[in-house]
């Protein structure tokens, strides 16, 4: 890891190793905040789902097929 940092500085990507560390910490903090936001959103959706009551019988094969189709569509959009 130290070699990677040193190479980034030598390549001119960063002015110093401290700058690399600061950038890494900013990225880490950003990821933490995104994760916290995602967890909160999941909690809200979980609570909303529970509050909406029983949905009825669940066809897992159809549900999985539908989600896979959605994932494939998103992948095609990304190219």
MMTF fields as JSON, N, C-alpha, C and O atoms, coordinates in Angstrom:
{
  "mmtfVersion": "1.0.0",
  "mmtfProducer": "UNKNOWN",
  "numBonds": 315,
  "numAtoms": 316,
  "numGroups": 79,
  "numChains": 1,
  "numModels": 1,
  "chainsPerModel": [1],
  "groupsPerChain": [79],
  "chainIdList": ["A"],
  "bondAtomList": [4, 2, 8, 6, 12, 10, 16, 14, 20, 18, 24, 22, 28, 26, 32, 30, 36, 34, 40, 38, 44, 42, 48, 46, 52, 50, 56, 54, 60, 58, 64, 62, 68, 66, 72, 70, 76, 74, 80, 78, 84, 82, 88, 86, 92, 90, 96, 94, 100, 98, 104, 102, 108, 106, 112, 110, 116, 114, 120, 118, 124, 122, 128, 126, 132, 130, 136, 134, 140, 138, 144, 142, 148, 146, 152, 150, 156, 154, 160, 158, 164, 162, 168, 166, 172, 170, 176, 174, 180, 178, 184, 182, 188, 186, 192, 190, 196, 194, 200, 198, 204, 202, 208, 206, 212, 210, 216, 214, 220, 218, 224, 222, 228, 226, 232, 230, 236, 234, 240, 238, 244, 242, 248, 246, 252, 250, 256, 254, 260, 258, 264, 262, 268, 266, 272, 270, 276, 274, 280, 278, 284, 282, 288, 286, 292, 290, 296, 294, 300, 298, 304, 302, 308, 306, 312, 310],
  "bondOrderList": [1, 1, 1, 1, 1, 1, 1, 1, 1, 1, 1, 1, 1, 1, 1, 1, 1, 1, 1, 1, 1, 1, 1, 1, 1, 1, 1, 1, 1, 1, 1, 1, 1, 1, 1, 1, 1, 1, 1, 1, 1, 1, 1, 1, 1, 1, 1, 1, 1, 1, 1, 1, 1, 1, 1, 1, 1, 1, 1, 1, 1, 1, 1, 1, 1, 1, 1, 1, 1, 1, 1, 1, 1, 1, 1, 1, 1, 1],
  "groupList": [{"groupName": "UNK", "atomNameList": ["N", "CA", "C", "O"], "elementList": ["N", "C", "C", "O"], "formalChargeList": [0, 0, 0, 0], "bondAtomList": [1, 0, 2, 1, 3, 2], "bondOrderList": [1, 1, 2], "singleLetterCode": "X", "chemCompType": "L-PEPTIDE LINKING"}],
  "groupTypeList": [0, 0, 0, 0, 0, 0, 0, 0, 0, 0, 0, 0, 0, 0, 0, 0, 0, 0, 0, 0, 0, 0, 0, 0, 0, 0, 0, 0, 0, 0, 0, 0, 0, 0, 0, 0, 0, 0, 0, 0, 0, 0, 0, 0, 0, 0, 0, 0, 0, 0, 0, 0, 0, 0, 0, 0, 0, 0, 0, 0, 0, 0, 0, 0, 0, 0, 0, 0, 0, 0, 0, 0, 0, 0, 0, 0, 0, 0, 0],
  "groupIdList": [1, 2, 3, 4, 5, 6, 7, 8, 9, 10, 11, 12, 13, 14, 15, 16, 17, 18, 19, 20, 21, 22, 23, 24, 25, 26, 27, 28, 29, 30, 31, 32, 33, 34, 35, 36, 37, 38, 39, 40, 41, 42, 43, 44, 45, 46, 47, 48, 49, 50, 51, 52, 53, 54, 55, 56, 57, 58, 59, 60, 61, 62, 63, 64, 65, 66, 67, 68, 69, 70, 71, 72, 73, 74, 75, 76, 77, 78, 79],
  "secStructList": [7, 2, 2, 2, 2, 2, 2, 2, 2, 2, 6, 6, 1, 7, 1, 1, 2, 2, 2, 2, 2, 2, 2, 2, 2, 2, 2, 2, 2, 2, 2, 2, 2, 2, 2, 2, 2, 2, 2, 2, 2, 2, 2, 2, 2, 2, 2, 2, 2, 2, 2, 6, 7, 7, 7, 7, 7, 7, 7, 2, 2, 2, 2, 2, 2, 2, 2, 2, 2, 2, 2, 2, 2, 2, 2, 2, 2, 2, 7],
  "xCoordList": [0.828, 0.0, 0.879, 0.586, 1.942, 2.848, 3.467, 3.669, 3.768, 4.328, 3.341, 3.731, 2.072, 1.042, 0.949, 0.834, 1.001, 0.955, 2.175, 2.06, 3.33, 4.571, 4.53, 4.939, 4.043, 3.952, 3.007, 3.284, 1.899, 0.946, 1.586, 1.359, 2.382, 3.07, 4.135, 4.244, 4.918, 5.978, 5.419, 6.06, 4.216, 3.583, 2.954, 2.498, 2.934, 2.376, 0.878, 0.262, 0.289, -1.15, -1.46, -2.535, -0.509, -0.641, 0.666, 1.726, 0.584, 1.788, 2.574, 3.793, 1.872, 2.549, 1.758, 0.607, 2.413, 1.714, 0.579, -0.447, 0.751, -0.319, -1.562, -2.688, -1.344, -2.473, -3.213, -4.44, -2.463, -3.082, -3.94, -5.077, -3.393, -4.126, -5.376, -6.442, -5.261, -6.442, -7.525, -8.708, -7.112, -8.071, -8.741, -9.949, -7.938, -8.485, -9.474, -10.516, -9.15, -10.062, -11.36, -12.435, -11.264, -12.485, -13.36, -14.579, -12.738, -13.482, -14.121, -15.281, -13.37, -13.881, -15.081, -16.095, -14.954, -16.053, -17.279, -18.409, -17.054, -18.158, -18.875, -20.105, -18.11, -18.712, -19.485, -20.552, -18.955, -19.663, -21.0, -22.019, -20.991, -22.23, -23.241, -24.432, -22.769, -23.672, -24.256, -25.445, -23.429, -23.898, -24.947, -25.975, -24.688, -25.661, -26.976, -28.051, -26.888, -28.091, -28.851, -30.077, -28.117, -28.754, -29.437, -30.534, -28.792, -29.388, -30.663, -31.669, -30.625, -31.816, -32.946, -34.101, -32.623, -33.632, -34.227, -35.437, -33.384, -33.864, -34.792, -35.822, -34.425, -35.297, -36.656, -37.696, -36.637, -37.892, -38.757, -39.965, -38.134, -38.897, -39.407, -40.514, -38.608, -39.037, -40.266, -41.258, -40.195, -41.318, -42.558, -43.668, -42.373, -43.51, -44.122, -45.343, -43.279, -43.777, -44.558, -45.622, -44.026, -44.735, -46.074, -47.075, -46.084, -47.309, -48.364, -49.554, -47.934, -48.887, -49.714, -50.691, -49.334, -50.115, -49.649, -48.642, -50.398, -50.053, -50.401, -51.499, -49.466, -49.649, -50.36, -50.87, -50.401, -51.022, -49.971, -48.804, -50.397, -49.459, -48.299, -48.455, -47.156, -45.953, -45.406, -45.152, -45.227, -44.652, -43.175, -42.817, -42.319, -40.892, -40.241, -39.385, -40.623, -40.021, -40.312, -39.426, -41.55, -41.917, -41.208, -40.762, -41.103, -40.43, -38.955, -38.44, -38.288, -36.871, -36.696, -35.782, -37.553, -37.465, -37.657, -36.959, -38.598, -38.849, -37.635, -37.25, -37.038, -35.86, -34.673, -33.916, -34.503, -33.408, -33.622, -32.666, -34.863, -35.165, -34.86, -34.32, -35.204, -34.898, -33.391, -32.905, -32.649, -31.187, -30.593, -29.68, -31.103, -30.602, -30.877, -30.037, -32.056, -32.402, -31.463, -31.009, -31.171, -30.245, -28.852, -28.176, -28.429, -27.102, -27.017, -25.989, -28.097, -28.1, -28.02, -27.356, -28.689, -28.652, -27.247, -26.811, -26.533, -25.174, -24.206, -23.15, -24.584, -23.765, -22.739, -21.956],
  "yCoordList": [-1.18, 0.0, 1.252, 2.223, 1.223, 2.37, 2.606, 3.75, 1.516, 1.657, 2.351, 3.196, 1.999, 2.605, 4.104, 4.906, 4.469, 5.885, 6.605, 7.676, 6.012, 6.618, 6.792, 7.833, 5.785, 5.855, 6.972, 7.676, 7.132, 8.193, 9.565, 10.458, 9.734, 11.013, 11.217, 12.302, 10.178, 10.286, 10.557, 11.224, 10.034, 10.241, 11.629, 12.025, 12.359, 13.703, 13.758, 14.814, 12.625, 12.611, 13.38, 13.962, 13.369, 14.066, 14.773, 14.366, 15.842, 16.599, 15.926, 16.071, 15.187, 14.552, 13.33, 13.125, 12.528, 11.364, 11.814, 11.139, 12.943, 13.473, 13.796, 13.587, 14.305, 14.623, 13.345, 13.335, 12.276, 10.985, 10.521, 10.088, 10.611, 10.178, 11.028, 10.494, 12.337, 13.216, 12.849, 12.798, 12.595, 12.218, 10.886, 10.723, 9.94, 8.636, 8.781, 8.126, 9.637, 9.855, 10.52, 10.176, 11.467, 12.106, 11.076, 11.064, 10.216, 9.173, 8.207, 7.825, 7.817, 6.908, 7.521, 6.856, 8.788, 9.472, 9.575, 9.4, 9.856, 9.934, 8.591, 8.538, 7.518, 6.18, 5.858, 5.248, 6.264, 6.044, 6.765, 6.205, 8.012, 8.791, 8.162, 8.102, 7.694, 7.036, 5.769, 5.491, 5.002, 3.77, 4.089, 3.417, 5.113, 5.518, 5.936, 5.588, 6.688, 7.115, 5.904, 5.842, 4.944, 3.749, 2.932, 2.412, 2.82, 2.081, 2.775, 2.117, 4.091, 4.841, 4.676, 4.496, 4.737, 4.544, 3.142, 2.967, 2.154, 0.782, 0.657, -0.014, 1.306, 1.282, 1.906, 1.372, 3.036, 3.704, 2.812, 2.698, 2.19, 1.313, 0.081, -0.388, -0.444, -1.589, -1.204, -1.932, -0.068, 0.396, 0.637, 0.281, 1.239, 1.49, 0.173, 0.044, -0.791, -2.094, -2.785, -3.355, -2.733, -3.339, -2.652, -3.306, -1.333, -0.57, -0.803, -0.599, -1.229, -1.406, -2.68, -2.866, -3.549, -4.754, -5.923, -5.846, -6.998, -8.228, -8.072, -7.637, -8.427, -8.259, -9.444, -9.332, -10.552, -11.74, -12.76, -12.642, -13.773, -14.831, -14.261, -13.287, -14.881, -14.408, -15.502, -16.622, -15.165, -16.091, -15.745, -14.836, -16.469, -16.142, -16.279, -15.468, -17.28, -17.447, -16.234, -15.737, -15.762, -14.587, -13.341, -12.504, -13.215, -12.069, -12.025, -10.971, -13.161, -13.232, -12.941, -12.209, -13.5, -13.254, -11.776, -11.22, -11.145, -9.718, -8.88, -7.964, -9.179, -8.428, -8.645, -7.71, -9.853, -10.109, -9.333, -8.824, -9.24, -8.471, -6.991, -6.329, -6.473, -5.073, -4.844, -3.842, -5.775, -5.653, -5.674, -4.904, -6.549, -6.642, -5.347, -4.884, -4.765, -3.51, -2.39, -1.594, -2.327, -1.32, -1.517, -0.549, -2.772, -3.063, -2.634, -2.121, -2.844, -2.431, -0.911, -0.395, -0.19, 1.273, 1.791, 2.785, 1.096, 1.509, 1.23, 1.854, 0.279, -0.011, -0.992, -1.354],
  "zCoordList": [0.0, 0.0, 0.0, -0.698, 0.777, 0.817, -0.554, -0.961, -1.266, -2.616, -3.545, -4.35, -3.436, -4.276, -4.004, -4.931, -2.739, -2.361, -2.921, -3.518, -2.724, -3.212, -4.728, -5.243, -5.443, -6.905, -7.347, -8.319, -6.638, -6.984, -6.824, -7.641, -5.78, -5.558, -6.631, -7.203, -6.903, -7.91, -9.304, -10.116, -9.578, -10.886, -10.999, -12.072, -9.898, -9.933, -9.696, -9.84, -9.331, -9.05, -7.765, -7.618, -6.851, -5.575, -5.283, -5.76, -4.492, -4.142, -3.023, -2.941, -2.158, -1.022, -0.564, -0.95, 0.27, 0.825, 1.737, 1.829, 2.407, 3.267, 2.448, 2.898, 1.248, 0.377, -0.023, -0.114, -0.259, -0.589, 0.578, 0.391, 1.774, 2.97, 3.166, 3.472, 2.996, 3.142, 2.131, 2.467, 0.894, -0.146, 0.198, 0.027, 0.685, 1.071, 2.222, 2.236, 3.182, 4.308, 3.866, 4.358, 2.941, 2.415, 1.714, 1.891, 0.92, 0.22, 1.21, 1.051, 2.224, 3.243, 3.967, 4.183, 4.337, 5.024, 4.123, 4.579, 2.862, 1.906, 1.804, 1.789, 1.734, 1.662, 2.932, 2.87, 4.085, 5.352, 5.347, 5.751, 4.889, 4.847, 3.894, 4.2, 2.744, 1.798, 2.403, 2.24, 3.098, 3.728, 4.786, 4.867, 5.594, 6.614, 5.971, 6.46, 4.869, 4.16, 3.619, 3.711, 3.055, 2.515, 3.605, 3.401, 4.758, 5.877, 6.343, 6.604, 6.448, 6.866, 5.856, 6.24, 4.578, 3.541, 3.625, 3.481, 3.857, 4.003, 5.207, 5.136, 6.313, 7.501, 7.194, 7.581, 6.498, 6.154, 5.271, 5.48, 4.292, 3.39, 4.123, 3.859, 5.04, 5.84, 6.664, 6.685, 7.336, 8.148, 7.293, 7.69, 6.121, 5.227, 4.764, 4.677, 4.471, 4.046, 5.148, 4.904, 6.363, 7.492, 7.723, 8.016, 7.59, 7.841, 6.764, 7.005, 5.58, 4.485, 4.624, 3.899, 5.541, 5.771, 4.925, 4.221, 5.009, 4.297, 2.821, 2.474, 1.968, 0.524, -0.111, -1.226, 0.564, 0.002, -0.392, -0.019, -1.157, -1.544, -2.364, -3.1, -2.218, -2.881, -3.791, -3.348, -5.066, -6.035, -6.18, -6.929, -5.463, -5.436, -6.808, -7.16, -7.588, -8.916, -9.794, -10.489, -9.759, -10.554, -10.029, -10.815, -8.724, -8.118, -8.522, -8.897, -8.445, -8.816, -10.3, -10.68, -11.14, -12.585, -12.897, -13.745, -12.214, -12.426, -12.024, -12.751, -10.888, -10.432, -11.359, -11.622, -11.853, -12.802, -14.093, -14.679, -14.536, -15.746, -15.525, -16.411, -14.351, -14.029, -14.011, -14.537, -13.403, -13.356, -14.756, -15.054, -15.62, -16.993, -17.751, -18.523, -17.529, -18.192, -17.744, -18.566, -16.443, -15.929, -16.519, -16.867, -16.631, -17.181, -18.641, -19.081, -19.393, -20.804, -20.919, -21.818, -20.018, -20.047, -19.763, -20.344, -18.848, -18.506, -19.645, -19.748, -20.501, -21.672, -21.373, -22.251]
}
